[in-house]
Amino acid sequence: MTQLLRIQFLPRFRLANDQRRASTVRSKPCVFLACHLYIVLLLFVLFLSPAFQVDASEPSENAYLADLIDKGRQAKLAGEREWHLLLHYRKNLLGGYTSEQDDPGFFMSPDGKTNPQAELDATLKQFFSEELVGRSKQPAQCAFIARYHWLREQLQFDDFRLPKMACERFDRWFNDFEAQSITLIFPSAFLNNPASMFGHTFLRIDQKGQTEQTRILAYTINYAAQVPPDAGLAYPIRGIFGWYSGYFSTYPYYLKVQEYRDIENRDIWEYRLNFTEQQVRRLLMHSWELGNAAFDYFFFKENCSYHILALLDYADPSLHLTDEFLLWTVPADTVRLIASKPGLVSGIAYRPSRSNVLRRKRESLPVGERELAHRITQDLGELTTPAFVQLSLTKQAFLLDLASDYLRYRTETTDSSPPEWKERNRAVLTARSQLRIPSEEFKVVPFAKQPELGHKTSRASLGSGWRNNDTFEEVTVRAGYHDQLDPEVGYTPDAQIELASLSLRHYNRADQTRIERATLANVLSLSPMIDSVFRSPSWKINVGMNTIKHNGCELCSNGVMNGGIGVAAERHWLKREVFFAFMEGEANYSKAYEERHRVGGGGTVGLLADLSDRWKLMASGTYLRYALGDQSDDFRWFVGQRYTLSQNWALRLEYNHRDRDNDVVFSMQSFF
């Protein structure tokens, strides 16, 4: 509080002598009385004035602050779970606490990042001040309004003894939401962006009176890294080591739908949460506080999903969501955790990607009508041909809707879309409007089931097998995420992302235990070319090590870097089959090679086949010719089968052949 200058209340009056004073009193008693009344009145007025009260109230404020601090310490509020949630404290290895928040402006105490008690005391003190704090530059009562309300409730503040702050900015922001409920949003995995390869989560704030048609106008709360547009190859590296700052933001939901569903072609799943009005308010108040926050962003741990869970934890402290993720946080796993909480999810909705809408619409048509719809996008003269004119009005409307959807899809997903596409779409829409009938509702069946139905992303397996006249036992642990033979329920079809996998094998006859395989990253994206409309390349990359037999070395470690680009095609002869072919290059490093390395290229062909809902087969053959270093050829064959026992249990049988090296392994796999 600003310190005002002291005021000297009364001047000193001096009379000439006592006689004169007595004479004056005797001769003018009324004047004497009036003078004293005036003095008393003046004292009373000055006592009530703000200038007088500043000096009088300061000791009172200090006393009340000391009383609040003392009460907070006696109640051990600094050790309460809600205080730790508000400040994002986590236990450290030394037995103390460290906040995951990395912006100094988030703390009122210089030691606030590691000292919950000092931060609580400093926060109480700041509530008596009008100083502007945090990145939002507001008084503490407004900048950290969730802290204020929680401490006010715990310590039963006497509002007359604290400065009254009008938090108009927060009130406007909060009222604009008109919040009634919270929905967790999960856009599915997007392999072309390292930060989105495992999916993404954010929150939608649903307004009062919204319908399924108007929810797209609601606002969202999102957490993401602030990445420069020219990050390039530094992007994944900086993200892995937390060298980006992450911030919370608020955008209209339709912008996020446009980004994820329309441009990146990702399915969106919506999980409506069963929160009370009070829990919704708590979440929004803490979201407002996090506008003052900056976190170091880590792709694998403190990422988008982790900090969204922290928000939900504060809304309902009984959930303990972040406690489940100690080493890494995979968005799909957070969805599974939330869906597993009894009564937390009240409803699930699906927003298909634009490409999946097109695919399902095209699948519903006979081949002739499918080709006609595509010809309309190329030549509007098709609208006057008998093939189109003889169709029913309902079918004409459906084909025109499909043609318009395709032209919009190409315009918004192609960096250099020809201007004539927009003109064609405008002409198609004009023709469509002349039919004067509404579009029929078309329900899109997702290609992948709900993500919460899928297996967990970490995996451990125990197996045994045979290799070159020796038997072995093998243990494999994988941090994440999913490979082509894993149960595909809940995952993007034909997409493989394996990270941080390690296989330890003991050979019985050789009496040797060794690291058989290690994978840093193994990504395989198969994009079946459905027809002339949907064409996108397949690609793969693999970085790791394996064990080879080469040049007289029976068990030699071999470093691998492999990458390739290819094509894939889908058929439904049995249930579903995907054929693929790749051109690829590979570099190896091992003591088994001359000059310890070899570099070459070649190709792979293969097949993925769903034999039943539980049984899947993968087979592939590879030929590589190494022209640099150890000049040699490499022939490889692989056949693998998986049988699903339950959501998180599976059996696998694999055969590997590499030149004169043969390997068979049978394993039981558990996902966790």
Summary of the structure (lengths in Angstrom):
residues: 672
radius of gyration: 35.1
end to end distance: 55.5
largest distance: 134.3
contacts: 2052
relative contact order: 0.06
helix: 36%
strand: 32%
